[in-house]
């Protein structure tokens, strides 16, 4: 038996980055910080790392693809043209994100079957997770049955620490800090660790305002009212600094759009 033969319907789908969570309950809970935290905790326990859909990197990926003129033309031509290969994977993005995610999210970003938690497996189950073990997503640990609990706990912590830091002979995750190397999904987010989702969303907002003909000063005035964006003004260089910030955000958005056209996100150069 291989991982392709495993019944995955009974298992939680895993994603390398925070996948989107939907639902009215989640939205209502945002009115109360305490309720929001509790609902987020419950949702993550069920879905392993989900986030509110507007804060998901996969939503940002989708939004960047929607802003690609080249990809929009491909959608209008029903998948024909220079971007037909990408269209075959991502499909038509001229729909709302929730519907698009349900059609494409798992096939694009879902990880192959692997244990959903720390557990013991039998000898007959090893082949089930063979590809996951070989890729470094899963660590196989041998524990002698006659080992004392204190020794087993100590050795287990040492093995896990070595695996994560890259100091153990298993190869470690030290070289796998990048999602690109750790993930076995068809597409994965390239971010190493923390991603400033708010900043990327503001980059896209500024890009949209510029496309609508907005000048840097009017864009800066409007962005100053957005809580997620920190604008600084001084008597001497306020105009210059805000102008550069608008320009930089627009360039960031353009780079992100070029990146998703090549199946990569986020790319800033």
Secondary structure, DSSP 8 states (H G I E B T S, - for coil): --GGGS--TTS---BSS--EE--HHHHHHTTSHHHHHHHHHHHHHHHSS-EEGGG-HHHHHHHHHHT-HHHHHHHHTTT-STTHHHHHHH---SS-HHHHHHHHHHHHHB-----SSS----GGGGGGGHHHHHTTSS------TT--HHHHHHHHHHHHHHHHHT-STT--SGGG-SHHHH--SSS-----S---HHHHHHHHHHHHHHHTT--HHHHHHHHTT-TTS-----TTTHHHHHHHHHHHHHHHHHHHHHHHHTT--S---
